[in-house]
Amino acid sequence: MESGPAIFAGTVFVLFGAALLVWTGARVLHRAPVAQGVNPVASATLATVAGAGALLLGIWCFAGL
């Protein structure tokens, strides 16, 4: 009964984390700013950490099934 919300939350977190990592990687690869008006290294690092954290959270949701 409670696996439905866990599957939904896990899917959302995994999709968001993967999309954020791909987008950040594309921006860094093209030497474009990840966030406007912020130190490029700090913004790329923070976006990478947030994307990896979302992926880990999604994996944790799936592991509870």
LODOGU-924360 format. One record per residue (C-alpha): residue number from 1; residue in one letter; x, y, z. Coordinates in steps of 0.1 Angstrom, whole numbers. Example, Ala and Ser with C-alpha at 12.3 -4.5 7.8 and 13.67 -1.06 7.14 Angstrom:
BEGIN
> nr,rest,px,py,pz
> 1,A,123,-45,78
> 2,S,137,-11,71
This chain:
BEGIN
> nr,rest,px,py,pz
> 1,M,0,0,0
> 2,E,28,24,8
> 3,S,50,14,-21
> 4,G,31,37,-45
> 5,P,43,70,-29
> 6,A,78,56,-25
> 7,I,79,47,-62
> 8,F,66,81,-72
> 9,A,90,100,-49
> 10,G,120,79,-60
> 11,T,112,84,-97
> 12,V,109,122,-92
> 13,F,142,124,-73
> 14,V,161,102,-98
> 15,L,148,122,-128
> 16,F,155,155,-112
> 17,G,190,145,-100
> 18,A,199,130,-134
> 19,A,186,161,-153
> 20,L,204,185,-130
> 21,L,237,166,-134
> 22,V,233,164,-172
> 23,W,224,201,-175
> 24,T,253,211,-152
> 25,G,277,190,-172
> 26,A,266,205,-204
> 27,R,269,241,-191
> 28,V,304,233,-177
> 29,L,315,216,-209
> 30,H,305,247,-230
> 31,R,321,270,-204
> 32,A,287,287,-198
> 33,P,277,299,-164
> 34,V,257,275,-143
> 35,A,242,304,-123
> 36,Q,243,341,-134
> 37,G,264,364,-112
> 38,V,279,336,-91
> 39,N,314,322,-89
> 40,P,315,295,-117
> 41,V,333,269,-96
> 42,A,310,274,-66
> 43,S,278,272,-87
> 44,A,289,241,-106
> 45,T,300,224,-73
> 46,L,267,232,-56
> 47,A,246,220,-86
> 48,T,266,188,-88
> 49,V,262,181,-50
> 50,A,224,189,-53
> 51,G,221,165,-83
> 52,A,240,137,-66
> 53,G,220,142,-34
> 54,A,188,139,-53
> 55,L,200,108,-70
> 56,L,210,93,-37
> 57,L,177,102,-22
> 58,G,158,85,-51
> 59,I,179,54,-47
> 60,W,172,54,-10
> 61,C,134,56,-18
> 62,F,137,26,-41
> 63,A,158,7,-16
> 64,G,129,8,9
> 65,L,107,-12,-13
